[in-house]
Amino acid sequence: MVKRAKRTILAIDDDSELLAALKDLLEAYDYSVITATSGAEGLLKIKSCIPNLILLDIAMPIMDGLDVLAELKANPDTLSIPVVMLTAIADTQTLWKAQEMGATNYIVKPFKEADLLKWVRTYES
């Protein structure tokens, strides 16, 4: 098993501008942030560093966030990592499905920085 890094967050989103903004914001609060622009890239990065928290977009090409979530929750090494869905999808059925699959919570885009920080602080430890 790969060692879990302290205060490390993996952000997976196909929007590189949003990833850069998340990285800047969270690093200002002393978090280490790893970014991935696709679900496959995110799953690959987890093999070298297990994060304390994953921020995961739902709507991504090829491998969407629900596919990534299914793989995370099927793997004993990543099963216990809190996953907060960070998505523009406000469809309750999709959000409920994500929670049934094991997502810890969700934040609908656009979001307030204070809301994001509240959930990061709640789940990253």
Secondary structure, DSSP 8 states (H G I E B T S, - for coil): ---B-TTEEEEE-S-HHHHHHHHHHHHTTT-EEEEESSHHHHHHHHTT-B-SEEEE-S--SSS-HHHHHHHHHHSTTTTTS-EEEEES---HHHHHHHHHTT--EEEESS--HHHHHHHHHHH--
